Amino acid sequence: MNFYNNTHPYYCGIDLHAKSLYVCIIDQEGEIYLHKEIPAAPDRLQKILDPYIGNIVVGVECMHDGNFPLAYVYPRHMRATRDLLRCRMKIVRHGANLKAHVGNTTSQYNLPPNKVNLKNANARKQLKSTFPDPVVQHNIDLDLKFRSSK
């Protein structure tokens, strides 16, 4: 994963609330140029940021999982779909974590990387049998049971 690592003359942090924003602007040395609460109105924020445009990076407090959230209110008729997609994302991430754990365990025991499709029941049995230690087999079996139960 690539991370943004450029430096800028100014940095702005914003703490979002329903009716107000807490805005803080600092320079590269950490000196505070502005620290105040303003009404949650785009024009007020724009007026504060205008002198710094082109030389400032803005970050928002309500980050989730390291990503900036999208400011979008789902229409009422789409909210059930949104909730279903959120649930699916959790399940997919969980499955990916379990699959990664199987891969890491294989690596820790200096075994060749497995190329099996974990959706296939026979492949899961084959993978489990590649570990000679019964405790490790049990650990992999748990991972595979959790993965196949989703």
Backbone torsions as a table, in degrees:
resi	resn	phi	psi	omega
1	MET	NA	133.8	176.9
2	ASN	-90.0	135.8	177.9
3	PHE	-110.8	147.0	177.6
4	TYR	-75.5	120.0	-176.3
5	ASN	-131.3	23.5	175.4
6	ASN	-76.0	151.6	176.0
7	THR	-101.7	155.8	-178.8
8	HIS	-139.7	158.3	179.6
9	PRO	-64.8	-33.6	-175.8
10	TYR	-135.6	151.9	177.2
11	TYR	-132.8	140.3	-179.2
12	CYS	-125.1	129.8	173.9
13	GLY	-112.7	137.4	-178.1
14	ILE	-127.1	128.3	174.7
15	ASP	-103.0	112.9	-175.5
16	LEU	-86.5	134.8	171.4
17	HIS	-132.6	170.6	-175.6
18	ALA	-60.7	-42.5	-174.7
19	LYS	-117.5	-1.6	-179.1
20	SER	-148.5	162.5	175.2
21	LEU	-125.6	138.2	170.8
22	TYR	-102.8	118.1	-174.2
23	VAL	-114.1	132.7	176.3
24	CYS	-132.7	128.4	177.2
25	ILE	-119.2	127.4	177.9
26	ILE	-128.1	164.0	174.5
27	ASP	-99.0	-174.2	-176.6
28	GLN	-62.3	-28.7	-179.4
29	GLU	-85.4	-5.7	179.3
30	GLY	92.8	6.0	178.2
31	GLU	-72.0	131.0	-177.5
32	ILE	-80.3	124.3	177.1
33	TYR	-97.6	-30.5	-179.0
34	LEU	-154.6	136.7	175.6
35	HIS	-151.1	101.5	-176.5
36	LYS	-155.8	161.9	175.1
37	GLU	-96.8	134.2	177.3
38	ILE	-130.9	159.9	174.5
39	PRO	-63.3	148.7	-179.7
40	ALA	-76.1	75.4	-179.7
41	ALA	-133.5	127.8	-177.0
42	PRO	-56.0	-38.6	-178.0
43	ASP	-65.5	-35.6	177.9
44	ARG	-66.6	-42.8	178.6
45	LEU	-66.2	-42.4	179.1
46	GLN	-59.9	-40.4	-179.9
47	LYS	-62.7	-38.6	179.3
48	ILE	-70.5	-40.6	-175.2
49	LEU	-81.6	-20.9	-176.2
50	ASP	-48.9	-46.8	-178.4
51	PRO	-64.8	-18.3	-175.5
52	TYR	-104.6	-5.8	-175.1
53	ILE	-54.5	132.1	-177.6
54	GLY	94.7	-16.0	-178.1
55	ASN	-128.6	18.0	-173.5
56	ILE	-137.1	147.3	172.7
57	VAL	-115.0	134.5	-177.0
58	VAL	-113.0	131.9	175.1
59	GLY	-123.9	148.2	-175.8
60	VAL	-116.9	137.5	-174.7
61	GLU	-59.7	-31.7	-171.1
62	CYS	-85.9	35.9	176.8
63	MET	-66.4	144.7	179.9
64	HIS	-130.0	125.2	179.9
65	ASP	58.0	28.9	177.1
66	GLY	81.3	4.8	-179.9
67	ASN	-118.0	147.9	174.9
68	PHE	-74.7	129.5	-179.8
69	PRO	-72.6	150.3	174.8
70	LEU	-82.5	135.4	179.0
71	ALA	-88.4	88.3	-177.7
72	TYR	-146.4	127.9	176.1
73	VAL	-97.7	118.4	-179.9
74	TYR	-65.8	140.4	172.5
75	PRO	-61.3	149.0	-175.4
76	ARG	-53.1	-40.5	-177.2
77	HIS	-72.1	-11.6	-179.5
78	MET	-104.5	-2.5	-174.6
79	ARG	-66.5	-35.1	178.1
80	ALA	-65.2	-38.8	177.5
81	THR	-65.3	-43.2	177.7
82	ARG	-58.5	-45.6	-179.3
83	ASP	-64.4	-38.2	177.5
84	LEU	-64.2	-42.2	178.5
85	LEU	-64.9	-38.9	177.2
86	ARG	-62.6	-43.2	178.9
87	CYS	-63.4	-43.2	179.6
88	ARG	-62.0	-40.6	179.3
89	MET	-60.3	-41.0	178.9
90	LYS	-63.3	-41.9	-179.4
91	ILE	-66.2	-42.9	179.8
92	VAL	-64.2	-43.2	178.2
93	ARG	-62.4	-42.0	179.1
94	HIS	-61.4	-45.4	178.0
95	GLY	-61.5	-40.3	178.6
96	ALA	-64.6	-39.7	177.4
97	ASN	-63.2	-41.9	178.4
98	LEU	-64.9	-42.4	178.7
99	LYS	-64.0	-39.8	177.5
100	ALA	-64.1	-38.6	178.9
101	HIS	-63.4	-40.0	177.0
102	VAL	-62.0	-45.1	178.8
103	GLY	-62.9	-41.6	179.0
104	ASN	-65.8	-40.3	178.6
105	THR	-63.1	-42.4	177.2
106	THR	-58.2	-44.5	179.7
107	SER	-65.3	-41.5	-178.7
108	GLN	-61.9	-29.8	-179.7
109	TYR	-95.8	15.6	176.4
110	ASN	54.5	37.7	176.5
111	LEU	-96.7	155.2	177.5
112	PRO	-64.1	148.3	-180.0
113	PRO	-56.6	138.9	179.8
114	ASN	-84.0	140.2	-179.8
115	LYS	-114.8	22.7	-176.2
116	VAL	-83.3	151.2	175.9
117	ASN	-88.8	111.2	-174.1
118	LEU	-69.7	-5.3	175.4
119	LYS	-77.5	-20.1	-177.3
120	ASN	-88.9	123.9	-176.9
121	ALA	-61.3	-40.0	178.9
122	ASN	-65.6	-37.1	178.5
123	ALA	-66.1	-36.8	178.5
124	ARG	-64.8	-40.8	177.5
125	LYS	-63.5	-41.8	179.9
126	GLN	-63.0	-42.7	-179.5
127	LEU	-62.9	-45.0	-179.0
128	LYS	-59.3	-38.6	-176.8
129	SER	-75.6	-7.8	179.1
130	THR	-75.6	-13.8	-179.6
131	PHE	-99.7	120.1	-177.0
132	PRO	-72.3	-29.6	-177.2
133	ASP	-77.4	124.7	-178.2
134	PRO	-63.5	-29.5	178.2
135	VAL	-67.8	-41.5	177.9
136	VAL	-66.8	-40.4	177.1
137	GLN	-57.9	-42.7	179.7
138	HIS	-64.7	-41.1	179.1
139	ASN	-61.7	-46.4	178.9
140	ILE	-65.6	-38.8	178.3
141	ASP	-59.4	-41.6	177.1
142	LEU	-62.2	-45.5	177.9
143	ASP	-56.7	-46.3	-176.1
144	LEU	-69.1	-35.4	177.4
145	LYS	-65.8	-42.9	178.1
146	PHE	-63.5	-41.3	-178.7
147	ARG	-65.5	-42.9	-176.6
148	SER	-76.9	-14.6	-178.8
149	SER	-83.2	-8.6	-179.8
150	LYS	-81.4	NA	NA
